[in-house]
Amino acid sequence: MIAAYILKCADGSYYSGSARDLELRCEQHASGLGSEYTAKRLPVELVWTMECETVAAAYSVEKRIHGWSRAKREALIAGRFDLLPELSKKDFGRRAAPRVE
């Protein structure tokens, strides 16, 4: 399955990626061979996936997620799509992000 995905690492950080074969890619991450980033933060847990028609589409989703804040990633993972537009607005103040539960 071609997919974009998000892993939650042992240190609480998130890693986003894309893959032609999601199952194989998750096995690679779990064994420490997926990426240098995740290899240093094992174990990892698959927390979100989006099936895509093409590798290019999956890569596009991955790159879009790379630029997102932690709050926006957590809203996506939680399925709180209603929060995404507000979390997309640039706010350089100290306003707290909405809690995602």
KAHU-V931879 format. One record per helix or strand of 2 or more residues. SS is the DSSP state (H for helix, E for strand). FROM is the first residue (numbers start at 0). TO is the last residue. Records with the same first field share a line. If there is no record, write none. Layout:
BEGIN
SS: FROM-TO ; FROM-TO
END
This chain:
BEGIN
E: 2-8 ; 13-18 ; 43-50
H: 21-29 ; 35-38 ; 54-65 ; 69-77 ; 80-87
END
